[in-house]
Amino acid sequence: MSHPRPAIEANKAIRSGLSWIDIGRLGIVQAALASIVVLTNSTLNRVMIVELGLAAVVPGLLVGIHYAVQLSRPIWGHRSDTGGSRTVWILAGLGTLALAGTLASSTTYLFAEHPNLGFVIAVLAYVMIGMGIGASGTSLLALLATRTATERRAAAATITWMMMIFGIIVTSIATGIALEPYSHGRLVTVTAATGIIALFVAWLAVRGIEQKPIVAAAPDQSMPPQRFRDSLRDVWGDRQARILTLFIFLSMFAFSTQDLILEPFAGLLFGMTPGQSTQLSGLQHGGVLLGMAAFGLAGIVFGKRVANLPRLFIIIGCLGSAGALAFLCIAATIATNWPLPYNVFLLGLANGMFSVAAIGTMMSLAAAGAHANAGMRIGVWGAAQALAFGLGGLFGSFALDLGRGLAMTDGHAFATVFGFEAILFMASAGLALAIGNRSASTDPAHPYCSRRSDRMETQIRRNQQSPAEPIFPEMFDVAVIGGGPSGAIAAERLATVGRSVLLVDPGNRIKPCGGAIPSRTLKDFGISEDMLVAKANAARVIAPSGRVVEMRIGNIGFVGMVDRATFDPYLRERAEHAGARRLNGKLISVEDGKDGTLQMTFSQNDGDASSQNLQLRARMLIGADGANSAVRRLMFPRAKRPPYVFAYHEILESPLETETTPCATDQCDVFYDGRISPDFYGWVFPHGTTMSVGCGSAVKGHNLRQATADLRRAAGLASCRTIRREGAPLPLKPMRRWDNGRNVVLAGDAAGTVAPSSGEGIHYAMVCGKLCADAVDTCLRTGKASSLRQARRIFMRAHGRVFLILGIMQAVWYRSDRLREKFVAMCADPDVQRLTWESYINKKIVRRDPLAHVRVFFKDLGQLLGITAGQQ
């Protein structure tokens, strides 16, 4: 996601992105691509059915093949996201498409004399067509999305699509004239010439475009490329993206069902020649062009006054398409007495209305992924369209052949197919009601299709550009300050139940953290294992003397390792996809307003002096902004800060696993050594291709950076390349009170929910965020401020005893190296290991074996008193 920028930088981004001329050049490329496709999808299938007398299922199957090949478009989109030149993909795809189109038209000779050979060559040609469309089309749209400034993105989409339709119209009319009188040789010549011209024009148009700067989110070159399945999950985890995918499939299935039979319909029932029916296709696309223009004009005139204008046009377009198809049912029964050109033009007009509105939504969502995956998103939607077109064309031609085979008249067979399409468009209109409707479901929803979100984006830009602008004219149900695991989970949960949520986070800081979470965290919060950078199945504890005790987890679970550099943004994106609005900034002040709401002031871009402050309002506030919480400082001035340790770690490039390297990729190493930490511990945690190495201490003057260097030498990691260094305080005791009794509650590190002794915080922070969100929602629903107390009450009931025991352990065993040595020796006991891992994985004290607790107690006591007889 791109971050809000000051007005000066925002204007610079517009100037440095694609200009209107550049956008027009990409529109020419889109038109060139469409000019080849229209011949293979419209003209050639009519020739096969009418002139060659083939069954309609033959061209339907061939077109279905090239759409089936395009199901791999997400792969091409992902590759264009993760490296390589998109220009090369565009031109290579167009070249392949031009060659394949000529090859496909050449099969008309073979079908007449050698139908089997003709079909084989045609299959090859249509496979190449699918490859060409997928490679060029996906990369072209990804290039447009990533190099067009946000302010121009929707307009750019409309311009390029209108130019695409214009290219189809020009090609249809020109080739329709050039094909008269028709012959197979003339068809091959026209197709080859069209391909050569299109490729040359596209080469001229796309030259230098990729040298323009990327103004959308770009991949972080310091991080490894995102995996395909991670990028795909990011798209499918977005409810609005899923709705749009389903809508694209259903509506395109409806449209494509008539795509292969409309020209045969004109030829069989209205006696039109190939040239005339091809021009009829051009007339239909002329209606599409006018429908797009109508949407653009309506946006200028009514955009500020009509809520959800894109959704309105989608619904009107779908209903209009259903009506036009109903008229075609009538046309099929009275044939030549029906004004077919007007009917087809009306169908195109309705198609243009819903398609351009859907395109605008698509382009808004294309650059909204968590990992700069515009190509993947466009690939997914392209695959949905390809699947719909392939199945729709095949279904339409098959249904037509079936109807004619059942002794129906040609008119009744066509009318049956058109009627089915009308029903599909009605269903599409119903599905469109959910686009941009966050409150309609408890599933996560993306904010970009919301009118409230659009107003907010507009107002943020106004506040950036106009210092005289007053208080931001929006009030949220809840403002969540801090976008770590606790704040992100709280924002996601509140947005999921329909609350308007503002999530505020600088977005540019990575918290030092080993990244360990129990396997149950994945289940409790719906986290995919793909987010894990490593899995640990054991831990080694190392005493000051160098003694090593290995603690195997067994088959009860595992310790998952996450990298906070990717895990936290992932959680924030989930919250945003659920409907929360994000603001990149810091809280400056907050006070109770006269109307009972909280008046908040934020600095943007992490306090950049050139940015304008924002003033926002909210009914409730969740402070999840870390150990040095600004919310706690401003709203809990008398609260005592919880005790904390200062943690420091370094992310290293993992060494090769050899016999001389003591560190393994499937285990965590914990060092209890006063030289590394006099009151805490040091750690070496695997992160796949990297490792987290660090330590913590509350002792003032203890040099954590030097201690980490000593730890690296002790672990055999001194020569490993350092990727980044981070430090932050960790609270080790929950605060006595998390809420102010009115409208504010603390969560995560701000509330002190980090486990003593272990320093574990991610799982507890996420649990705390969930409980705080539920408490705030209850308070908003009932009006009872006392509901805010339930968050701490439930949390301490579930985890307070664990925190108490861990606190006692730290106070007893971490005081000296002599005691740390005994602590490590005690960890060798099987009862200790079993109870430790079962409690860690399940996040509760194990009660099913009380005798084991008794044995551990006496063994602890024996270690403290120096009685080690019988110790295993």
N, C-alpha and C positions, 0 to 999 in steps of 0.2 A: 504494500500500500504506500502511496506517496504521502508525505507528511505536509501539513499546512505550512506555507511559507509566507514571509512578509510580502507586502504589495510589490515592492521593487523586484524581489526575486521571482514572484509569480508572473509579473509582466515579462521579465527576462526569459522565463521558461516558455512563455507563449511565443516570443520572438525566436527563441532558439529551437523550437520544435518545428514541425512541418508547417510551411506557409500554405495559404489557400491554393497557390499554384502547385505546390508539391502534392497537396491532397488531390487536386484535379489530375495530376500525372498518375497517381495511383488509381484514380477512377478510370483512366484510359487503359491501364493494365487490366483492371477488372472487366472492362468492356471487351478487350481483346480476348480474354479467356472465355467470356460468354459467347462471343461470336463463333467460336469453334464448337462449343457445346450445343448451341441451338441447332446446328446441322445434324449432329449425331443423335440428339434426343427427340427431334421433331420431324425434320425432313426425311431422314433415312428410314425411320420406322414406318412412315406413311408409304414410302416406296416399296418396302418389304411386304406390306399388307395389300396395297392396292395394285401396284404395277407388277410385283412378283407373285402375288396371290398366295403368300405364305400365311399360316395361321397367326393371329394377333399375338399368341403367346411367344412366338419366336423373338420378335423385337423386344417384347416385354421381358423375356428371360435375359437377353443380351444387356439391356439397360440395367436390369437387376444385378447383373454381374459387376458392372462398373460401380454401382452403388455399394455392393458388398465389399469390393476392394477398398472403398472409402471408409469403411468401419475402422480402418487403421489410422485415420486422420489424427487421433490423439497422440499416436506415436510420432508422427511427423511434427505435430505441434510441439511436443515435448523436446524433440531434438532441436527444433529452431529456438526453443527457450534456453537450452543448455549449451549452445555453442554453434559455431558455423555461420555461414553467410546466408541470410534469408533471400538475398537477391539471387544467389546461385540456385536456390531451391525454386524460386519463382520462374526463372528462365528455363531451367532444366525441365520443370513440370510442363511449362507451355510448349517447349520443343517436343516433349513426349506426346502431349495431347495433339499437336498438329500432325505429327507422324501417324499417330493412331487413328485420327479422324480420316486421313487419306486412305489408310489401310482398310478401315471399316467400309468406306464408300466403294472401294475396289471389289469388295465381296459381292456386289450386285451382279457382276459378271459370273462369278462362280456359282451363286445360288441358281442362276438360270440353267447352267450346264452340269455342275457337280455340287449338288446341295450339301452333301456331307462334308466335303472339303471346305465349302464356303462357310458352313457353320463353325468348323474348327478355327479357321482363320478369323472369323468374326469374334469368337470367344477371346482369342489372343488380343485382337484389336481393342475390345472393350475392357479387358484387364488393364491394358496400357492407358486407356482413357481414364479409368478410375485412379491409377497411379498419378497421372498428370494433373488431374483436377485436385486430388488430395495434396500433392506436394506444393503446387503453385497457389491454390486458393487459401490453404491454411496459413502458409508463410506470408502471403500478401496481407491478410487481415491482421495477423500478429504484428507485422511491420507497421501497419496503420495504427493499431491500438497503442503500441509502445513508443511511437515517435510523434504522436499527436497530443498537444497540450489538452488537459482536462476540459478546458472551456470550449474547445473546438471538436471534441471527440464525437459527440452526437451528430453535430452538423456534418462532420467528415463522413460518418457512416451513411447518412442520407445522401450526400453528394455522390459518393462512390457507387452506391446501389442504383441511384437514378442514372448514373452514367453507364452502369452495367445494363440496365434495361434499355437505355438509348442504344447501346451497342447491339443488343438483341434485335431491336426494331430495325436499325439500319441494315444489319446483316440479313434479316428475314426479307425485307423489301428488296434489297439488292440481289440476293441470291434467288429470290422468287422470280425476278425479272430475268436473271442470267440463266435460269433453268428452262426457260421457254425457247423452243420446244424441248421437251424432256428427252434425255437419253442417258444411259449409264455412263458413257464417256464424259458427257457434259457435267454430270454430278461429281465424278472424280476430279475433273479439272477445277470446278468451282470450289470444292472442299480443299484441295491442295493449295490453291491460290489464297483462299481465306486464311489457312494456317500460316503460310509464309508471311503474309501481310501482318497478321496479328502478332506473330513472334517478333518481327522487325519493329513494329510500333511499340510493343511492350518493352523491348530492349532500349529503345530511345527514351521511353518514359521513366523507366526505373533507374536509369544510370545516376549514381551519386546520392540516391535517396537514403541509402543505408549509412551514409556518412553523417546524416543528421543526428544530433544527440538524442539519447533516450530520455524522455521526460516522464515516463511512467516508472513504476518500481523496476529496478534492474537486479539481476542476480548478484549476490555478494561474492566477489571474486576471491575473497579470503576464505570462503567456506566451500566445501565440496558441492558439486551440482546436486540438486534435489533429485531423488529417485523418481522413476516414472509413477510408481504406485502411490508415493507420497503426494505427488502433484495431482494425480487423479482423485485421491481421497479428498484433497482440499476442495476440488470442484464439486464432488458429489456430497460433501458435508454441508454445502451451502443450499439451504432450502429453496431460495429463489432460483438458484441455478438448476436445481432439480425440477422445479415447476416449469421453468423456461424450457428445459430439455424435453419434458413430457409434452408441453404445448407445441414445440417445434415438430416433434414426431407426429402428433395427432393431426395438426393442421396441414402439415406437408403431405401426410398420407392421404388426407382428404383431397388436396389439390392434385397430387400426382396420379391419383386414380383415373382422372380424366386426361392426364397429360399425353398419354400414348394413344388415346382413342378419339381425341377431339378432331384431329385432321382426317382420320378415316371416317368419322361421323359426317364431316362436311363433304367428303368425297362420295360416300355410299348413299347418303340420304338427300344431299343437296346438289350432287353432280359437279362438285368443284374439281378443277384440275389441280395437279401438284403445286403449280405456282400460285394459284388462287388460295389453296388451303394454307400454304406457307405464309402468304400475306395475311391470312386470317389470324395466324399465330402472332404476327407482328402487331395486328390490331389489338389483340388481347394484351400484349405487353405495353401497348400505348395506354391502355386503361390502367395498368399497374403503375406506369409513370405518373399519370394524373392523380392516382390515389396517393402516391407518395408526396406529390406536390401539395395536395389538399391537407395532408397531415402537417407538413412544414408550415403552411399558411395559417392553419388553425393554432399551431404552437405559438406563432408570433402574435396572433390576435387574442386568443383566449387562454394561453398558457398560464398566466398569473391568476386567472379567475376561475378556471375549471380544474377541480381536483382530479388527479390521476388521469390526465388527458391521454397518455399512451395506452393505458388499459381501456379507456373508453373507445379509442380508435380500434384497438384489437378486437373488442367485442362487436363493434359496429361492422368492422370488416368481415368477421366470421359470419355474422348473421346475414350480411349482404351477399357473401359468397353462397350461403345456403339458399337464399332467395333466387340468385342467378341460376343455380343448378336446378332449382325447382322449375324455373322457366324453360331450361333445356329439356326437362322431362316432357313438357308440353310440346316443345319444338320437335321432339322425336316422334310425336304422334301425328303432327300435321305437316312436318317436313318443309317443303318449299314455300309454304304460305307463312312461314315464321321469319321475322327479321333477325336472322342469325348473327350478322355482324354486330348489331346493337347489343344482343344478348351476351356475346363473347366479350365485347368491350365492357359491359357492366360487371361481368365476372372478374376481369382484370382490374377494374377500378376497386372492387371490394378486396381483392387479393393485395393490391398495393397498400390499402389502408392498414390492414392488420400486419402485413409483413414489415413495413417501415417502422411501425411502432414497436414491433418485436425486435427489430434490428437496433433501434435506439437503446432498448433495455439491454440487449446483448452486449453492445459496445461499452455501456456503462459498467457492466459486470466483468468484462474481459480482462481489465487491468486490476481487478480487485482481489486477486488471489494472495495468499500469504507468502508465496515464494516467486513472485514475478512470473507467473505461468499463463500469460495471455494466450500463447500458442496452444497450450493444453486445453484451456477453456474453449477457445474457438474450435479446436479439434473435436472436443466432446459434442458441441452443438452441431458441428459439421457432420459428425458420425450419426447423430440422431436424424439429421435431415437426409443423409444418404440412405440410412436404413428405411426411413419412411418413403423416400422416392423409389427405392428398389422394390420394396414390398407393395407400395401403392400402384406402381406401373404394372407389376406382374399381376397383382390382384385384379386391376381394371381390365387388362387384356384377357386374363383367364375367365373372369366373370362374363365378359362379352362373348367369348367363344362358347362358354357353357350355355348362355342364354340362346345363342343362335343354334347350338346343337340340340337344345330341347324344343326345337320347332317353333321358337318364338320368332316373330318378325324382327327385322333389324331394328325397327323403331322401338319395340318393346324391350329388346335386349339393352339398347343404349339407355333407355329411360330408367331401367332397373339400376344400372350402375350409377347414373347421375343422382338418383334418389338416395342411394346409399351414401354418396358423397355429401349430400345435403345434411343427412343425419350426423355424419362425422363433424361437419363444421358447426352444427348446433352444440355438439359435445365439446368442441374446442372453445366455443364461446363461454360455456359453463366453467371450463377449466381456467379460462382467462380471468375469471372473477377472483381467483386466489393470487394472481400476480400482484405483488406489492402489498398484499393484505397480511400483515404480521399477526393481527389478533385473531385471524381465522383458525389458527392451529397452534398447538404448543410446540410444534417442530421449530428448529432454528429458521429464521428468515433473514434474508439480506436486506439492508436498509436502502439500497440504491433506488428501489422502485417506489419508495414512499414519498408522498408529497411533503410530509413533515421534514424528511431528510433533505429533499431538494431545497426547501426553504432554508434549512440550516446551512447547507453548503453555500447558498447564495449570501446568507447573512454573514457567514465567516469571511467570505471574500470581501463583503462590504466593510466589515470591521477592519480587515487588513488594509484596505485601500482608502478608507475614509476615517481619519482620527476623530471627526466630529460625530460619528455615529453613536447614538445613545446605547443604553443597556440592551444586550442581545434579546430580541423579542421572543424567547422560547422559555418555557418552564418544563423541567423534567420531573418525573416522579421521583427518580433517584439519581444522584451523582455518585459514581464510584471513583475515588481518587486512588490511583495505583493500579497498574496492569500486570502485576505478577500473578502467580497461580491463584492466590486468594481473591484478588480483585477481579480477575478475568472470569473465574467461576461464578462469583457473585453477580457480575454483570450479565453473564450468559443466562443464569437461572432466572433472574428478574425479567430480562427481555423475553425469555421463552414463555413466561406466563402473561405476557402482554403489557408489562410496564415500560414506560419510556425511560430509557437509561442513557446517561452520559458516562463514558469511560475515559478518564483522563490519565495519561501516562506520557512521560517524555519520549519513550520509545527508543532511546539511544543508549541504554545502560544495561549491562549484563551483570547479574548478581553472582558473586563468588559462591560456588556451591558444588559439592561433590556430585550432585544430581541423582542420588539414590532414592528410589521409590519402591515400595513392596508391590508384588504382583497384583494384589487386590485393588490397588489404585486404578489399574487399567480397567477393571470390571466396574468399580464404583462410579467412575467418571467417564466411561465410554472412550477411553484412550486406546488407540490402536497400537499394537506392538511395533508397528512401523516407526513410531516416534522414538523408540528406544535405540540408542546408539550401541548398547551392549547389554548382555545379561550376565549377572554374577550368580554362580551356584555355590559359592563358598566365600568365606572371609578368613584372612590370616591375621592374627593379632601378634604383634612383635613387642617383646618386653625390652627394658633398657639394657639387659644383658645380651640381647640378640636372640633370645629364645623365641621360637616360632611355634604357635599353636594354630592348627588348621581347624576351622569350624565349617563342616559341610551342611548344607541346607537340607538335602534329601529331596523327597518327592512332594513336599507340601507347597512348593512355590519357588520363587526366585527373587533376586534383587534386580530390578530394572534400572538402567542408567540412562538419564536424559542429559542433553546439553542445553543449558538454560538459554544459550544464544538462539536456539531454534524452538525450544519447548515453550518459552513464554510468549513469543510472537504467535505461535500456533494457538495457544489458549486465547490470546486477544482476538485473533481472527475468528475463532469460534464464537466469541461473544459478539463480535460485529456481525457475523452471519446470522446470529440469533435475533438481531435487531438493535443492538446497542450502538449508539453513535460514539465515535472515538474522536478525542481531541488530543493532539500532541502538545503538551504543555505542562506547567507546574502551577500548583495552587499558591496564590500569594496571600489571599485573605478570605475569610468567611465570617459572616455575622447573621444573626437572626433579623429578618425583615419585619416590618410592621404588619404585613399580611400573613405572617406565620411561616413564610418560606425562608429558605436560606439564600442569602445573597453572596455569590462567590466571584472572586476575581482571579483570572489566570493569566500567566505569561505564556506566550506561545514559543514553540521551538526551543524549549529548555532554557528560556530566559534570554534569548537573542535580543540584543538591545534595539535592533531595527524593527522588531515586530510590535504590533499593537496589542495591548492587554484586552482580554475579553471579560465581560461581566455576564454571568449566567445565573439562573435561579433553579432551585430544586426543592421539592418537599422534604426529601430525606437525603442523608449523606452517609456513605460507607467509607471509612478511612482505612485503606489497605495499602498505604504508602510507606511501608517498611519500618525498620527499627527507629529511625529518626523521623517519625511521622509528623508531617506538618499539621494534619488534622488533629492529632493528639495534642500538639503544642498549642494550637489555636483554640480548640474547643474543650480541652481537659487541662487547663493551666495548673491546677493544683494536684494533678495525678503524678504519682512518683514513677519515674522511669524505671522499667524492670531491669534487673541485672543482665549483663550481656558479656559475651566474648567478642573480640574482633577477629574475624576470619579473613584469611588471605590465601589465594591459590593461584596456580599457574597452569594453563592448558598447554600441554606438550604434545609434540608429534610422537605417536607410539613407536617404540623400537620393535625390531623384529624379535619374535619370541624364540629364544634359544636357551640352551642349557645354562649359559652364563648370565642370562637375564632373569632375575628373581621374580619379576612382575609378569603376571599372566592376564590374558584378555577376558577371562571368565571368573575372576575373583577380586575381591576388594582387600587391600592391605591397610591395616590400622596400626599406627605406631604409638605406643604408650611409653614415652621417653621424655624426661624432664628437660633434656637439652633441646628438644624440638618444641615442646609445650609444657610449661611447668604446672598447668592446671587443666589442660584439655587433652587433645591428641593431634597427631598428624595423619594424613591419609594419602593413599595412592589408589584412585578409582579408575577403572577402564572405561573409555568412551569410544570404543571401536578403533578408529584410526588415530584417536587422540587419547590423552589421559589427563585427569585432574589430580594435581599434586599440591597439597596445601596443609595448613595447620591453623589453629585458633588459640587465643589466650586472652584472659582479662587482666593479666599482669602488665602494668604500665612499664614501658621501657623495654619490654621483650621485643626483639627485632624479628618480626615474623618473616620478612623477606630473607634474612640470613638463615633463619631456622628452616625455611623451605628449601634453600640452597643445600643446607646440610642434609635434609631429608632426601633430596634428589641424589646426592652422592651415596647415601646409605642404601637407596633403592636401586642404584646402578643406572640412574637416569640423568646424570649430570651433562652428558653430551647431547641429549635430545633437544631438538629445536623448540624454542618457546614461541607459542602462537599468540597468547595474550595473557595479561596479568590483571587480577581484580581483587578488591578488598571491600568489606562491609561489616558492620556490627550484626551480631546475632543475639536476640533476647533469649533468655533461658528460664523465664518464669512467666506464666500468664498473669496479666493485670487483674486486680481485684474487681474491676468493673470495666465493661466494654462500651457501655452506652451512657449518654448524658441525661437519660430520662425524658427526652423530648423528640429529637429528630436525627441524632448522630449515633453511629455504632462503629467500633473499631474491628478490624479483621486481620488475620495473618500475623506477620511480624509486628505490626502496630499494636496488636493485642497481646503479644508475647507468646504465641503458640508455636514455639520451637522446643523440642524435647530436650531436657537437660541430659548430660552425660553423652548422648549420641549426637546432639545438634541437628537431628532430623527435623525438617520443617515443611517440605513440599506437600506431603500427604496431609499433615495437620492443617496447613494453610488452606488447602482446597476444601477440606471438611469444614473449616471455620467459615470460609467464604460462602459455602452452601447454606450453613446454618444462619449466618447473618442475613443472607438474601431472603430466606424463609421468614425470619423475624421481621424484617422490614416490610415484606409483602403482607404479613399478618397485621402489622401496625397500620399500613395504608388501608387495608380492607376493613378493619374494625375501628380504627381511630383511637386505639388504646396504646399509649406510649409504653406501658408496662410490658407489652409484647416483645420489646427489644431485648429484654433481659433473658428471654428464652434461649438466645444464641449461646451465651456463656454457660447457662445452666445445663443445657443438653451436652455441650462439649465437655464440660468438667465431669459430668456424670459418666460419660463414656471413656474419657481419657485422663481424668484428674489423678486417679490412683497410679496409673503408669507414670505420669509426670512426677508424682511424689516419690515413687520408688527409684526412678532414674536420678532424681535430685539427690536422694540419700546416697546412691551409689557414687555419684560424682564427688560429693562431699567427703565420703569415706576413702575411696580408692585412688583419687587423683591427687592426693596431698604430697606424695613423695615417691621417688623411684622405688623405694623398698616396698611400698604398698602397691605400686603399679606392677612390680614383679610378681607379687602374690596374686594380684587380680588376673594377670595373664595365665598363671599356673591354674587358677580356678576355672578358667575358660576351657581347660582341657577335659573337664568333667562331662560325661555324656548327658547327665540330667540338666546341667547348666546350658549346654548347647541346644538340647531339644526345647527347653522352655524358652530360651532366648529367641530362637528362630520362630517358634509357633506364636509367640507374643508379637514379634516384629511383623510377620506376614499377616496375621489376623488382626493386628492392632487392638488387642485386648489381652488381659492376663488370663493364662490358661488355668481353668478350674477343674478339669476332669481328672487330674492326678495330684491330689493334695499331698500324698506322701513324698512326691518328688520335690515339692516346695519345702517340706520339712527337712529333707536330706540336704537341699541346697542351703538352707538357713544354717544348719550345723556345720556344713563345710565352710561357709563364709566365716562363721565364728571361729572355726579352727584355724583358718588362714590368718585372721586378725590376731589371734593369740599365739600364732606360731606353732600350732599343733597340726602337723601335716601327715601324721600317721594314717595310713589307709587312704590317703588322697590318690586318686587315679591320675 
